[in-house]
């Protein structure tokens, strides 16, 4: 019997998949920045916020709670956490720059 956490993950992934199919073209399509609809703007904003939270908050937390990392010294954990946070922030900013250049945000 699957656990409650596994069921919640499965439902979350299903919701994300359905959302990607339904709203995918509205989220990643090229837009005219002067006449973007409010729905497209809010959908893109929601995706950006969730992605940045995942990259900057959840990824470092996940890495730091990973058993091999949690067994290391406190200083090493802090350096790994700062590195993962910096990488996530860099990827987020680079992604925003790339999407902006392509007229997608």
Buried (B, 14 or more C-beta within 10 A) or exposed (E): EEEEEEEEEEEEEEEEEEBEEEBEEEBBEEBEEEEEEEEBEEBBEEBBEEBBEEBBEEBBEEBBEEEEBEEEEEEEBEEBBEEBBEBBBEBBEEBBEEBEEEEBB
